Amino acid sequence: MTDSLLFTPGRFVAVTVDGNALNLPEGMMIAPALMSVGVRALRDSPRAGVPRGAFCLMGACQECVIHVDGEVRQACMTAVRAGMRIELRGPR
């Protein structure tokens, strides 16, 4: 049954988050991986401009939309892989 795991516990890979190097668990979805290293805010709300984080963690709400390698992706539905370029509040 362990062959079906998406990530191997204990294996970390280097990614870039808003220009900063981080090591995140390979294969884990980006939202919980970022939470595991203390990153909670993924974007700013369009109206109030306040920080927003992951909400449903199952791809239904769009609260965790970020940019990954230049593409808009849901952080709760995208697995961490080595070398990713993650931009939380959009490209600057």
Order of alpha helices (4+ residues) and beta strands (2+ residues): beta-beta-alpha-beta-beta-beta-beta-beta
